[in-house]
Amino acid sequence: MEEKTTILLDKKLIEMLKKAREHPRQTYNELISKMVNIFMKLRDRNQYDEFLHKIQQPKMKEIWDNKHDEIWETV
């Protein structure tokens, strides 16, 4: 049997949860679980994007900061 607990939520948040339901019989537990899963995937993706950006920076600097490109700025 799953353990359950009670949490206190602001009434405004409860109203937001009601509006966020995909169907009227969806429980808050189902809704919050789905929201947490989506949040975690987005967070993981953002960390991956930051990692890619960080490893690409030196190569982009090499590509953009070179003498050949600087010549075109004065033409």
PDB file of N, H, CA, C and O in Angstrom:
ATOM      1  N   MET A   1       0.835  -1.186   0.000  1.00  0.00           N
ATOM      2  CA  MET A   1       0.000   0.000   0.000  1.00  0.00           C
ATOM      3  C   MET A   1       0.878   1.247   0.000  1.00  0.00           C
ATOM      4  O   MET A   1       1.853   1.322   0.746  1.00  0.00           O
ATOM      5  N   GLU A   2       0.536   2.212  -0.825  1.00  0.00           N
ATOM      6  H   GLU A   2      -0.256   2.151  -1.432  1.00  0.00           H
ATOM      7  CA  GLU A   2       1.310   3.453  -0.893  1.00  0.00           C
ATOM      8  C   GLU A   2       1.044   4.312   0.326  1.00  0.00           C
ATOM      9  O   GLU A   2      -0.077   4.400   0.827  1.00  0.00           O
ATOM     10  N   GLU A   3       2.113   4.942   0.786  1.00  0.00           N
ATOM     11  H   GLU A   3       3.024   4.871   0.379  1.00  0.00           H
ATOM     12  CA  GLU A   3       1.946   5.887   1.878  1.00  0.00           C
ATOM     13  C   GLU A   3       1.442   7.198   1.325  1.00  0.00           C
ATOM     14  O   GLU A   3       1.810   7.594   0.219  1.00  0.00           O
ATOM     15  N   LYS A   4       0.610   7.867   2.077  1.00  0.00           N
ATOM     16  H   LYS A   4       0.310   7.545   2.975  1.00  0.00           H
ATOM     17  CA  LYS A   4       0.074   9.152   1.651  1.00  0.00           C
ATOM     18  C   LYS A   4       0.333  10.178   2.731  1.00  0.00           C
ATOM     19  O   LYS A   4       0.526   9.847   3.901  1.00  0.00           O
ATOM     20  N   THR A   5       0.331  11.437   2.310  1.00  0.00           N
ATOM     21  H   THR A   5       0.174  11.705   1.359  1.00  0.00           H
ATOM     22  CA  THR A   5       0.561  12.527   3.238  1.00  0.00           C
ATOM     23  C   THR A   5      -0.360  13.682   2.866  1.00  0.00           C
ATOM     24  O   THR A   5      -0.978  13.686   1.801  1.00  0.00           O
ATOM     25  N   THR A   6      -0.438  14.633   3.739  1.00  0.00           N
ATOM     26  H   THR A   6       0.063  14.630   4.604  1.00  0.00           H
ATOM     27  CA  THR A   6      -1.232  15.824   3.482  1.00  0.00           C
ATOM     28  C   THR A   6      -0.279  17.003   3.362  1.00  0.00           C
ATOM     29  O   THR A   6       0.647  17.144   4.161  1.00  0.00           O
ATOM     30  N   ILE A   7      -0.510  17.861   2.349  1.00  0.00           N
ATOM     31  H   ILE A   7      -1.263  17.746   1.701  1.00  0.00           H
ATOM     32  CA  ILE A   7       0.306  19.060   2.203  1.00  0.00           C
ATOM     33  C   ILE A   7      -0.613  20.274   2.182  1.00  0.00           C
ATOM     34  O   ILE A   7      -1.767  20.184   1.764  1.00  0.00           O
ATOM     35  N   LEU A   8      -0.099  21.393   2.629  1.00  0.00           N
ATOM     36  H   LEU A   8       0.839  21.467   2.968  1.00  0.00           H
ATOM     37  CA  LEU A   8      -0.854  22.631   2.600  1.00  0.00           C
ATOM     38  C   LEU A   8      -0.507  23.404   1.332  1.00  0.00           C
ATOM     39  O   LEU A   8       0.665  23.609   1.013  1.00  0.00           O
ATOM     40  N   LEU A   9      -1.545  23.829   0.617  1.00  0.00           N
ATOM     41  H   LEU A   9      -2.496  23.663   0.876  1.00  0.00           H
ATOM     42  CA  LEU A   9      -1.352  24.600  -0.606  1.00  0.00           C
ATOM     43  C   LEU A   9      -2.177  25.880  -0.517  1.00  0.00           C
ATOM     44  O   LEU A   9      -3.267  25.899   0.055  1.00  0.00           O
ATOM     45  N   ASP A  10      -1.639  26.935  -1.090  1.00  0.00           N
ATOM     46  H   ASP A  10      -0.753  26.920  -1.555  1.00  0.00           H
ATOM     47  CA  ASP A  10      -2.401  28.176  -1.165  1.00  0.00           C
ATOM     48  C   ASP A  10      -3.644  27.945  -2.019  1.00  0.00           C
ATOM     49  O   ASP A  10      -3.621  27.145  -2.954  1.00  0.00           O
ATOM     50  N   LYS A  11      -4.713  28.640  -1.698  1.00  0.00           N
ATOM     51  H   LYS A  11      -4.732  29.291  -0.939  1.00  0.00           H
ATOM     52  CA  LYS A  11      -5.955  28.496  -2.469  1.00  0.00           C
ATOM     53  C   LYS A  11      -5.754  28.905  -3.923  1.00  0.00           C
ATOM     54  O   LYS A  11      -6.366  28.326  -4.820  1.00  0.00           O
ATOM     55  N   LYS A  12      -4.898  29.901  -4.163  1.00  0.00           N
ATOM     56  H   LYS A  12      -4.401  30.372  -3.434  1.00  0.00           H
ATOM     57  CA  LYS A  12      -4.614  30.310  -5.542  1.00  0.00           C
ATOM     58  C   LYS A  12      -3.990  29.161  -6.332  1.00  0.00           C
ATOM     59  O   LYS A  12      -4.314  28.945  -7.500  1.00  0.00           O
ATOM     60  N   LEU A  13      -3.092  28.429  -5.677  1.00  0.00           N
ATOM     61  H   LEU A  13      -2.829  28.604  -4.729  1.00  0.00           H
ATOM     62  CA  LEU A  13      -2.443  27.301  -6.347  1.00  0.00           C
ATOM     63  C   LEU A  13      -3.447  26.196  -6.639  1.00  0.00           C
ATOM     64  O   LEU A  13      -3.386  25.566  -7.695  1.00  0.00           O
ATOM     65  N   ILE A  14      -4.361  25.959  -5.723  1.00  0.00           N
ATOM     66  H   ILE A  14      -4.410  26.471  -4.865  1.00  0.00           H
ATOM     67  CA  ILE A  14      -5.386  24.945  -5.944  1.00  0.00           C
ATOM     68  C   ILE A  14      -6.244  25.325  -7.152  1.00  0.00           C
ATOM     69  O   ILE A  14      -6.580  24.469  -7.971  1.00  0.00           O
ATOM     70  N   GLU A  15      -6.592  26.596  -7.261  1.00  0.00           N
ATOM     71  H   GLU A  15      -6.318  27.291  -6.596  1.00  0.00           H
ATOM     72  CA  GLU A  15      -7.368  27.052  -8.420  1.00  0.00           C
ATOM     73  C   GLU A  15      -6.569  26.859  -9.718  1.00  0.00           C
ATOM     74  O   GLU A  15      -7.130  26.474 -10.744  1.00  0.00           O
ATOM     75  N   MET A  16      -5.267  27.127  -9.666  1.00  0.00           N
ATOM     76  H   MET A  16      -4.812  27.440  -8.833  1.00  0.00           H
ATOM     77  CA  MET A  16      -4.425  26.923 -10.845  1.00  0.00           C
ATOM     78  C   MET A  16      -4.371  25.440 -11.219  1.00  0.00           C
ATOM     79  O   MET A  16      -4.403  25.091 -12.399  1.00  0.00           O
ATOM     80  N   LEU A  17      -4.290  24.579 -10.217  1.00  0.00           N
ATOM     81  H   LEU A  17      -4.265  24.863  -9.258  1.00  0.00           H
ATOM     82  CA  LEU A  17      -4.274  23.140 -10.479  1.00  0.00           C
ATOM     83  C   LEU A  17      -5.588  22.690 -11.099  1.00  0.00           C
ATOM     84  O   LEU A  17      -5.594  21.862 -12.010  1.00  0.00           O
ATOM     85  N   LYS A  18      -6.696  23.226 -10.614  1.00  0.00           N
ATOM     86  H   LYS A  18      -6.692  23.898  -9.874  1.00  0.00           H
ATOM     87  CA  LYS A  18      -8.000  22.875 -11.190  1.00  0.00           C
ATOM     88  C   LYS A  18      -8.052  23.246 -12.666  1.00  0.00           C
ATOM     89  O   LYS A  18      -8.561  22.479 -13.484  1.00  0.00           O
ATOM     90  N   LYS A  19      -7.527  24.420 -13.009  1.00  0.00           N
ATOM     91  H   LYS A  19      -7.114  25.042 -12.344  1.00  0.00           H
ATOM     92  CA  LYS A  19      -7.537  24.876 -14.402  1.00  0.00           C
ATOM     93  C   LYS A  19      -6.573  24.056 -15.268  1.00  0.00           C
ATOM     94  O   LYS A  19      -6.780  23.929 -16.475  1.00  0.00           O
ATOM     95  N   ALA A  20      -5.535  23.507 -14.662  1.00  0.00           N
ATOM     96  H   ALA A  20      -5.367  23.610 -13.681  1.00  0.00           H
ATOM     97  CA  ALA A  20      -4.519  22.767 -15.412  1.00  0.00           C
ATOM     98  C   ALA A  20      -4.916  21.321 -15.693  1.00  0.00           C
ATOM     99  O   ALA A  20      -4.263  20.642 -16.485  1.00  0.00           O
ATOM    100  N   ARG A  21      -5.970  20.852 -15.058  1.00  0.00           N
ATOM    101  H   ARG A  21      -6.501  21.403 -14.414  1.00  0.00           H
ATOM    102  CA  ARG A  21      -6.394  19.464 -15.273  1.00  0.00           C
ATOM    103  C   ARG A  21      -6.686  19.197 -16.742  1.00  0.00           C
ATOM    104  O   ARG A  21      -7.212  20.054 -17.452  1.00  0.00           O
ATOM    105  N   GLU A  22      -6.338  18.000 -17.185  1.00  0.00           N
ATOM    106  H   GLU A  22      -5.910  17.304 -16.609  1.00  0.00           H
ATOM    107  CA  GLU A  22      -6.623  17.594 -18.562  1.00  0.00           C
ATOM    108  C   GLU A  22      -8.045  17.065 -18.697  1.00  0.00           C
ATOM    109  O   GLU A  22      -8.626  17.102 -19.782  1.00  0.00           O
ATOM    110  N   HIS A  23      -8.596  16.580 -17.610  1.00  0.00           N
ATOM    111  H   HIS A  23      -8.124  16.550 -16.728  1.00  0.00           H
ATOM    112  CA  HIS A  23      -9.992  16.138 -17.563  1.00  0.00           C
ATOM    113  C   HIS A  23     -10.482  16.290 -16.129  1.00  0.00           C
ATOM    114  O   HIS A  23      -9.677  16.264 -15.198  1.00  0.00           O
ATOM    115  N   PRO A  24     -11.781  16.446 -15.936  1.00  0.00           N
ATOM    116  CA  PRO A  24     -12.316  16.762 -14.597  1.00  0.00           C
ATOM    117  C   PRO A  24     -12.017  15.725 -13.514  1.00  0.00           C
ATOM    118  O   PRO A  24     -11.941  16.071 -12.335  1.00  0.00           O
ATOM    119  N   ARG A  25     -11.851  14.483 -13.892  1.00  0.00           N
ATOM    120  H   ARG A  25     -11.913  14.202 -14.850  1.00  0.00           H
ATOM    121  CA  ARG A  25     -11.616  13.440 -12.887  1.00  0.00           C
ATOM    122  C   ARG A  25     -10.133  13.209 -12.594  1.00  0.00           C
ATOM    123  O   ARG A  25      -9.788  12.348 -11.785  1.00  0.00           O
ATOM    124  N   GLN A  26      -9.267  13.964 -13.240  1.00  0.00           N
ATOM    125  H   GLN A  26      -9.547  14.664 -13.897  1.00  0.00           H
ATOM    126  CA  GLN A  26      -7.827  13.827 -12.996  1.00  0.00           C
ATOM    127  C   GLN A  26      -7.533  14.285 -11.570  1.00  0.00           C
ATOM    128  O   GLN A  26      -7.959  15.359 -11.146  1.00  0.00           O
ATOM    129  N   THR A  27      -6.801  13.457 -10.846  1.00  0.00           N
ATOM    130  H   THR A  27      -6.455  12.584 -11.190  1.00  0.00           H
ATOM    131  CA  THR A  27      -6.492  13.802  -9.457  1.00  0.00           C
ATOM    132  C   THR A  27      -5.320  14.772  -9.409  1.00  0.00           C
ATOM    133  O   THR A  27      -4.528  14.872 -10.345  1.00  0.00           O
ATOM    134  N   TYR A  28      -5.235  15.486  -8.288  1.00  0.00           N
ATOM    135  H   TYR A  28      -5.879  15.405  -7.527  1.00  0.00           H
ATOM    136  CA  TYR A  28      -4.095  16.381  -8.111  1.00  0.00           C
ATOM    137  C   TYR A  28      -2.801  15.580  -8.097  1.00  0.00           C
ATOM    138  O   TYR A  28      -1.775  16.047  -8.591  1.00  0.00           O
ATOM    139  N   ASN A  29      -2.844  14.394  -7.541  1.00  0.00           N
ATOM    140  H   ASN A  29      -3.678  14.015  -7.139  1.00  0.00           H
ATOM    141  CA  ASN A  29      -1.665  13.538  -7.493  1.00  0.00           C
ATOM    142  C   ASN A  29      -1.175  13.214  -8.908  1.00  0.00           C
ATOM    143  O   ASN A  29       0.021  13.296  -9.186  1.00  0.00           O
ATOM    144  N   GLU A  30      -2.110  12.843  -9.808  1.00  0.00           N
ATOM    145  H   GLU A  30      -3.081  12.776  -9.582  1.00  0.00           H
ATOM    146  CA  GLU A  30      -1.750  12.551 -11.197  1.00  0.00           C
ATOM    147  C   GLU A  30      -1.197  13.798 -11.891  1.00  0.00           C
ATOM    148  O   GLU A  30      -0.196  13.738 -12.604  1.00  0.00           O
ATOM    149  N   LEU A  31      -1.865  14.911 -11.669  1.00  0.00           N
ATOM    150  H   LEU A  31      -2.679  14.960 -11.090  1.00  0.00           H
ATOM    151  CA  LEU A  31      -1.465  16.162 -12.304  1.00  0.00           C
ATOM    152  C   LEU A  31      -0.080  16.606 -11.842  1.00  0.00           C
ATOM    153  O   LEU A  31       0.770  16.956 -12.661  1.00  0.00           O
ATOM    154  N   ILE A  32       0.139  16.591 -10.549  1.00  0.00           N
ATOM    155  H   ILE A  32      -0.552  16.307  -9.884  1.00  0.00           H
ATOM    156  CA  ILE A  32       1.441  17.023 -10.008  1.00  0.00           C
ATOM    157  C   ILE A  32       2.543  16.070 -10.455  1.00  0.00           C
ATOM    158  O   ILE A  32       3.652  16.504 -10.767  1.00  0.00           O
ATOM    159  N   SER A  33       2.245  14.779 -10.486  1.00  0.00           N
ATOM    160  H   SER A  33       1.344  14.426 -10.233  1.00  0.00           H
ATOM    161  CA  SER A  33       3.235  13.800 -10.942  1.00  0.00           C
ATOM    162  C   SER A  33       3.645  14.090 -12.390  1.00  0.00           C
ATOM    163  O   SER A  33       4.830  14.057 -12.723  1.00  0.00           O
ATOM    164  N   LYS A  34       2.659  14.374 -13.244  1.00  0.00           N
ATOM    165  H   LYS A  34       1.697  14.402 -12.973  1.00  0.00           H
ATOM    166  CA  LYS A  34       2.948  14.687 -14.640  1.00  0.00           C
ATOM    167  C   LYS A  34       3.768  15.972 -14.741  1.00  0.00           C
ATOM    168  O   LYS A  34       4.724  16.043 -15.514  1.00  0.00           O
ATOM    169  N   MET A  35       3.396  16.986 -13.961  1.00  0.00           N
ATOM    170  H   MET A  35       2.620  16.928 -13.333  1.00  0.00           H
ATOM    171  CA  MET A  35       4.127  18.256 -13.977  1.00  0.00           C
ATOM    172  C   MET A  35       5.581  18.065 -13.540  1.00  0.00           C
ATOM    173  O   MET A  35       6.490  18.644 -14.135  1.00  0.00           O
ATOM    174  N   VAL A  36       5.796  17.269 -12.519  1.00  0.00           N
ATOM    175  H   VAL A  36       5.057  16.799 -12.036  1.00  0.00           H
ATOM    176  CA  VAL A  36       7.157  17.020 -12.026  1.00  0.00           C
ATOM    177  C   VAL A  36       7.985  16.304 -13.087  1.00  0.00           C
ATOM    178  O   VAL A  36       9.147  16.646 -13.302  1.00  0.00           O
ATOM    179  N   ASN A  37       7.392  15.312 -13.753  1.00  0.00           N
ATOM    180  H   ASN A  37       6.448  15.034 -13.579  1.00  0.00           H
ATOM    181  CA  ASN A  37       8.109  14.597 -14.815  1.00  0.00           C
ATOM    182  C   ASN A  37       8.503  15.530 -15.953  1.00  0.00           C
ATOM    183  O   ASN A  37       9.626  15.467 -16.452  1.00  0.00           O
ATOM    184  N   ILE A  38       7.578  16.393 -16.364  1.00  0.00           N
ATOM    185  H   ILE A  38       6.665  16.443 -15.959  1.00  0.00           H
ATOM    186  CA  ILE A  38       7.874  17.357 -17.423  1.00  0.00           C
ATOM    187  C   ILE A  38       8.974  18.310 -16.985  1.00  0.00           C
ATOM    188  O   ILE A  38       9.895  18.592 -17.751  1.00  0.00           O
ATOM    189  N   PHE A  39       8.884  18.807 -15.757  1.00  0.00           N
ATOM    190  H   PHE A  39       8.135  18.578 -15.135  1.00  0.00           H
ATOM    191  CA  PHE A  39       9.900  19.722 -15.230  1.00  0.00           C
ATOM    192  C   PHE A  39      11.277  19.070 -15.231  1.00  0.00           C
ATOM    193  O   PHE A  39      12.260  19.692 -15.633  1.00  0.00           O
ATOM    194  N   MET A  40      11.350  17.821 -14.784  1.00  0.00           N
ATOM    195  H   MET A  40      10.551  17.316 -14.457  1.00  0.00           H
ATOM    196  CA  MET A  40      12.648  17.142 -14.711  1.00  0.00           C
ATOM    197  C   MET A  40      13.242  16.924 -16.101  1.00  0.00           C
ATOM    198  O   MET A  40      14.451  17.058 -16.286  1.00  0.00           O
ATOM    199  N   LYS A  41      12.401  16.590 -17.077  1.00  0.00           N
ATOM    200  H   LYS A  41      11.419  16.481 -16.927  1.00  0.00           H
ATOM    201  CA  LYS A  41      12.894  16.410 -18.453  1.00  0.00           C
ATOM    202  C   LYS A  41      13.412  17.732 -19.013  1.00  0.00           C
ATOM    203  O   LYS A  41      14.458  17.772 -19.661  1.00  0.00           O
ATOM    204  N   LEU A  42      12.680  18.805 -18.761  1.00  0.00           N
ATOM    205  H   LEU A  42      11.831  18.773 -18.234  1.00  0.00           H
ATOM    206  CA  LEU A  42      13.120  20.119 -19.237  1.00  0.00           C
ATOM    207  C   LEU A  42      14.430  20.531 -18.583  1.00  0.00           C
ATOM    208  O   LEU A  42      15.319  21.078 -19.237  1.00  0.00           O
ATOM    209  N   ARG A  43      14.539  20.266 -17.294  1.00  0.00           N
ATOM    210  H   ARG A  43      13.817  19.822 -16.763  1.00  0.00           H
ATOM    211  CA  ARG A  43      15.770  20.614 -16.577  1.00  0.00           C
ATOM    212  C   ARG A  43      16.953  19.829 -17.129  1.00  0.00           C
ATOM    213  O   ARG A  43      18.033  20.380 -17.341  1.00  0.00           O
ATOM    214  N   ASP A  44      16.738  18.539 -17.357  1.00  0.00           N
ATOM    215  H   ASP A  44      15.860  18.092 -17.184  1.00  0.00           H
ATOM    216  CA  ASP A  44      17.816  17.700 -17.908  1.00  0.00           C
ATOM    217  C   ASP A  44      18.202  18.171 -19.305  1.00  0.00           C
ATOM    218  O   ASP A  44      19.383  18.211 -19.647  1.00  0.00           O
ATOM    219  N   ARG A  45      17.208  18.526 -20.106  1.00  0.00           N
ATOM    220  H   ARG A  45      16.248  18.493 -19.828  1.00  0.00           H
ATOM    221  CA  ARG A  45      17.498  19.013 -21.453  1.00  0.00           C
ATOM    222  C   ARG A  45      18.265  20.330 -21.402  1.00  0.00           C
ATOM    223  O   ARG A  45      19.186  20.547 -22.190  1.00  0.00           O
ATOM    224  N   ASN A  46      17.890  21.199 -20.485  1.00  0.00           N
ATOM    225  H   ASN A  46      17.143  21.023 -19.845  1.00  0.00           H
ATOM    226  CA  ASN A  46      18.577  22.482 -20.343  1.00  0.00           C
ATOM    227  C   ASN A  46      20.032  22.264 -19.937  1.00  0.00           C
ATOM    228  O   ASN A  46      20.920  22.961 -20.428  1.00  0.00           O
ATOM    229  N   GLN A  47      20.285  21.313 -19.051  1.00  0.00           N
ATOM    230  H   GLN A  47      19.564  20.747 -18.652  1.00  0.00           H
ATOM    231  CA  GLN A  47      21.662  21.013 -18.654  1.00  0.00           C
ATOM    232  C   GLN A  47      22.446  20.505 -19.863  1.00  0.00           C
ATOM    233  O   GLN A  47      23.614  20.852 -20.036  1.00  0.00           O
ATOM    234  N   TYR A  48      21.810  19.688 -20.695  1.00  0.00           N
ATOM    235  H   TYR A  48      20.861  19.405 -20.554  1.00  0.00           H
ATOM    236  CA  TYR A  48      22.468  19.173 -21.893  1.00  0.00           C
ATOM    237  C   TYR A  48      22.777  20.315 -22.856  1.00  0.00           C
ATOM    238  O   TYR A  48      23.873  20.385 -23.412  1.00  0.00           O
ATOM    239  N   ASP A  49      21.801  21.217 -23.052  1.00  0.00           N
ATOM    240  H   ASP A  49      20.911  21.161 -22.600  1.00  0.00           H
ATOM    241  CA  ASP A  49      22.015  22.367 -23.934  1.00  0.00           C
ATOM    242  C   ASP A  49      23.153  23.248 -23.425  1.00  0.00           C
ATOM    243  O   ASP A  49      23.968  23.726 -24.215  1.00  0.00           O
ATOM    244  N   GLU A  50      23.211  23.465 -22.121  1.00  0.00           N
ATOM    245  H   GLU A  50      22.549  23.077 -21.479  1.00  0.00           H
ATOM    246  CA  GLU A  50      24.296  24.264 -21.546  1.00  0.00           C
ATOM    247  C   GLU A  50      25.636  23.584 -21.771  1.00  0.00           C
ATOM    248  O   GLU A  50      26.630  24.245 -22.072  1.00  0.00           O
ATOM    249  N   PHE A  51      25.666  22.261 -21.626  1.00  0.00           N
ATOM    250  H   PHE A  51      24.859  21.724 -21.381  1.00  0.00           H
ATOM    251  CA  PHE A  51      26.895  21.501 -21.859  1.00  0.00           C
ATOM    252  C   PHE A  51      27.354  21.668 -23.302  1.00  0.00           C
ATOM    253  O   PHE A  51      28.528  21.937 -23.555  1.00  0.00           O
ATOM    254  N   LEU A  52      26.426  21.508 -24.253  1.00  0.00           N
ATOM    255  H   LEU A  52      25.472  21.290 -24.047  1.00  0.00           H
ATOM    256  CA  LEU A  52      26.785  21.674 -25.664  1.00  0.00           C
ATOM    257  C   LEU A  52      27.294  23.083 -25.946  1.00  0.00           C
ATOM    258  O   LEU A  52      28.290  23.263 -26.647  1.00  0.00           O
ATOM    259  N   HIS A  53      26.621  24.057 -25.409  1.00  0.00           N
ATOM    260  H   HIS A  53      25.812  23.911 -24.840  1.00  0.00           H
ATOM    261  CA  HIS A  53      27.027  25.446 -25.619  1.00  0.00           C
ATOM    262  C   HIS A  53      28.446  25.675 -25.091  1.00  0.00           C
ATOM    263  O   HIS A  53      29.262  26.341 -25.729  1.00  0.00           O
ATOM    264  N   LYS A  54      28.719  25.117 -23.928  1.00  0.00           N
ATOM    265  H   LYS A  54      28.057  24.576 -23.410  1.00  0.00           H
ATOM    266  CA  LYS A  54      30.034  25.308 -23.308  1.00  0.00           C
ATOM    267  C   LYS A  54      31.152  24.670 -24.140  1.00  0.00           C
ATOM    268  O   LYS A  54      32.222  25.258 -24.299  1.00  0.00           O
ATOM    269  N   ILE A  55      30.903  23.469 -24.668  1.00  0.00           N
ATOM    270  H   ILE A  55      30.034  22.992 -24.538  1.00  0.00           H
ATOM    271  CA  ILE A  55      31.963  22.813 -25.432  1.00  0.00           C
ATOM    272  C   ILE A  55      32.102  23.415 -26.828  1.00  0.00           C
ATOM    273  O   ILE A  55      33.151  23.272 -27.456  1.00  0.00           O
ATOM    274  N   GLN A  56      31.067  24.083 -27.320  1.00  0.00           N
ATOM    275  H   GLN A  56      30.215  24.199 -26.810  1.00  0.00           H
ATOM    276  CA  GLN A  56      31.142  24.708 -28.637  1.00  0.00           C
ATOM    277  C   GLN A  56      31.805  26.085 -28.594  1.00  0.00           C
ATOM    278  O   GLN A  56      32.288  26.558 -29.623  1.00  0.00           O
ATOM    279  N   GLN A  57      31.840  26.718 -27.467  1.00  0.00           N
ATOM    280  H   GLN A  57      31.448  26.333 -26.631  1.00  0.00           H
ATOM    281  CA  GLN A  57      32.375  28.077 -27.360  1.00  0.00           C
ATOM    282  C   GLN A  57      33.799  28.224 -27.905  1.00  0.00           C
ATOM    283  O   GLN A  57      34.045  29.138 -28.693  1.00  0.00           O
ATOM    284  N   PRO A  58      34.736  27.371 -27.521  1.00  0.00           N
ATOM    285  CA  PRO A  58      36.103  27.560 -28.047  1.00  0.00           C
ATOM    286  C   PRO A  58      36.164  27.458 -29.577  1.00  0.00           C
ATOM    287  O   PRO A  58      36.867  28.239 -30.219  1.00  0.00           O
ATOM    288  N   LYS A  59      35.446  26.515 -30.156  1.00  0.00           N
ATOM    289  H   LYS A  59      34.875  25.880 -29.635  1.00  0.00           H
ATOM    290  CA  LYS A  59      35.466  26.363 -31.619  1.00  0.00           C
ATOM    291  C   LYS A  59      34.818  27.570 -32.296  1.00  0.00           C
ATOM    292  O   LYS A  59      35.316  28.048 -33.316  1.00  0.00           O
ATOM    293  N   MET A  60      33.721  28.062 -31.743  1.00  0.00           N
ATOM    294  H   MET A  60      33.317  27.674 -30.915  1.00  0.00           H
ATOM    295  CA  MET A  60      33.055  29.231 -32.315  1.00  0.00           C
ATOM    296  C   MET A  60      33.969  30.455 -32.229  1.00  0.00           C
ATOM    297  O   MET A  60      34.016  31.265 -33.154  1.00  0.00           O
ATOM    298  N   LYS A  61      34.679  30.583 -31.138  1.00  0.00           N
ATOM    299  H   LYS A  61      34.640  29.925 -30.386  1.00  0.00           H
ATOM    300  CA  LYS A  61      35.617  31.697 -31.003  1.00  0.00           C
ATOM    301  C   LYS A  61      36.697  31.596 -32.075  1.00  0.00           C
ATOM    302  O   LYS A  61      37.070  32.594 -32.692  1.00  0.00           O
ATOM    303  N   GLU A  62      37.194  30.381 -32.288  1.00  0.00           N
ATOM    304  H   GLU A  62      36.891  29.570 -31.787  1.00  0.00           H
ATOM    305  CA  GLU A  62      38.219  30.150 -33.319  1.00  0.00           C
ATOM    306  C   GLU A  62      37.678  30.506 -34.704  1.00  0.00           C
ATOM    307  O   GLU A  62      38.379  31.120 -35.507  1.00  0.00           O
ATOM    308  N   ILE A  63      36.448  30.126 -34.977  1.00  0.00           N
ATOM    309  H   ILE A  63      35.878  29.628 -34.324  1.00  0.00           H
ATOM    310  CA  ILE A  63      35.849  30.386 -36.287  1.00  0.00           C
ATOM    311  C   ILE A  63      35.596  31.878 -36.496  1.00  0.00           C
ATOM    312  O   ILE A  63      35.887  32.410 -37.567  1.00  0.00           O
ATOM    313  N   TRP A  64      35.071  32.537 -35.510  1.00  0.00           N
ATOM    314  H   TRP A  64      34.835  32.105 -34.640  1.00  0.00           H
ATOM    315  CA  TRP A  64      34.662  33.936 -35.680  1.00  0.00           C
ATOM    316  C   TRP A  64      35.770  34.944 -35.436  1.00  0.00           C
ATOM    317  O   TRP A  64      35.776  36.020 -36.034  1.00  0.00           O
ATOM    318  N   ASP A  65      36.694  34.611 -34.576  1.00  0.00           N
ATOM    319  H   ASP A  65      36.690  33.737 -34.090  1.00  0.00           H
ATOM    320  CA  ASP A  65      37.782  35.549 -34.262  1.00  0.00           C
ATOM    321  C   ASP A  65      39.048  35.164 -35.030  1.00  0.00           C
ATOM    322  O   ASP A  65      39.966  34.558 -34.475  1.00  0.00           O
ATOM    323  N   ASN A  66      39.080  35.523 -36.299  1.00  0.00           N
ATOM    324  H   ASN A  66      38.335  36.015 -36.749  1.00  0.00           H
ATOM    325  CA  ASN A  66      40.281  35.224 -37.063  1.00  0.00           C
ATOM    326  C   ASN A  66      40.595  36.413 -37.976  1.00  0.00           C
ATOM    327  O   ASN A  66      39.728  37.243 -38.248  1.00  0.00           O
ATOM    328  N   LYS A  67      41.807  36.482 -38.431  1.00  0.00           N
ATOM    329  H   LYS A  67      42.512  35.808 -38.210  1.00  0.00           H
ATOM    330  CA  LYS A  67      42.299  37.605 -39.234  1.00  0.00           C
ATOM    331  C   LYS A  67      41.581  37.738 -40.576  1.00  0.00           C
ATOM    332  O   LYS A  67      41.348  38.848 -41.056  1.00  0.00           O
ATOM    333  N   HIS A  68      41.234  36.605 -41.174  1.00  0.00           N
ATOM    334  H   HIS A  68      41.424  35.704 -40.784  1.00  0.00           H
ATOM    335  CA  HIS A  68      40.582  36.645 -42.475  1.00  0.00           C
ATOM    336  C   HIS A  68      39.230  37.359 -42.404  1.00  0.00           C
ATOM    337  O   HIS A  68      38.885  38.123 -43.306  1.00  0.00           O
ATOM    338  N   ASP A  69      38.476  37.119 -41.352  1.00  0.00           N
ATOM    339  H   ASP A  69      38.757  36.499 -40.620  1.00  0.00           H
ATOM    340  CA  ASP A  69      37.180  37.781 -41.200  1.00  0.00           C
ATOM    341  C   ASP A  69      37.349  39.262 -40.882  1.00  0.00           C
ATOM    342  O   ASP A  69      36.531  40.080 -41.305  1.00  0.00           O
ATOM    343  N   GLU A  70      38.374  39.611 -40.159  1.00  0.00           N
ATOM    344  H   GLU A  70      39.038  38.947 -39.816  1.00  0.00           H
ATOM    345  CA  GLU A  70      38.600  41.014 -39.787  1.00  0.00           C
ATOM    346  C   GLU A  70      38.876  41.882 -41.021  1.00  0.00           C
ATOM    347  O   GLU A  70      38.521  43.060 -41.050  1.00  0.00           O
ATOM    348  N   ILE A  71      39.504  41.297 -42.026  1.00  0.00           N
ATOM    349  H   ILE A  71      39.793  40.340 -42.003  1.00  0.00           H
ATOM    350  CA  ILE A  71      39.785  42.026 -43.266  1.00  0.00           C
ATOM    351  C   ILE A  71      38.470  42.477 -43.917  1.00  0.00           C
ATOM    352  O   ILE A  71      38.397  43.597 -44.422  1.00  0.00           O
ATOM    353  N   TRP A  72      37.462  41.655 -43.916  1.00  0.00           N
ATOM    354  H   TRP A  72      37.522  40.744 -43.506  1.00  0.00           H
ATOM    355  CA  TRP A  72      36.180  41.983 -44.534  1.00  0.00           C
ATOM    356  C   TRP A  72      35.469  43.141 -43.839  1.00  0.00           C
ATOM    357  O   TRP A  72      34.648  43.819 -44.458  1.00  0.00           O
ATOM    358  N   GLU A  73      35.766  43.372 -42.589  1.00  0.00           N
ATOM    359  H   GLU A  73      36.433  42.821 -42.087  1.00  0.00           H
ATOM    360  CA  GLU A  73      35.140  44.475 -41.869  1.00  0.00           C
ATOM    361  C   GLU A  73      35.595  45.836 -42.377  1.00  0.00           C
ATOM    362  O   GLU A  73      34.880  46.825 -42.218  1.00  0.00           O
ATOM    363  N   THR A  74      36.777  45.897 -42.987  1.00  0.00           N
ATOM    364  H   THR A  74      37.357  45.093 -43.116  1.00  0.00           H
ATOM    365  CA  THR A  74      37.302  47.180 -43.479  1.00  0.00           C
ATOM    366  C   THR A  74      37.042  47.410 -44.962  1.00  0.00           C
ATOM    367  O   THR A  74      37.380  48.474 -45.481  1.00  0.00           O
ATOM    368  N   VAL A  75      36.459  46.453 -45.651  1.00  0.00           N
ATOM    369  H   VAL A  75      36.185  45.588 -45.229  1.00  0.00           H
ATOM    370  CA  VAL A  75      36.219  46.564 -47.090  1.00  0.00           C
ATOM    371  C   VAL A  75      35.018  47.449 -47.352  1.00  0.00           C
ATOM    372  O   VAL A  75      34.652  47.668 -48.507  1.00  0.00           O
TER     373      VAL A  75
END
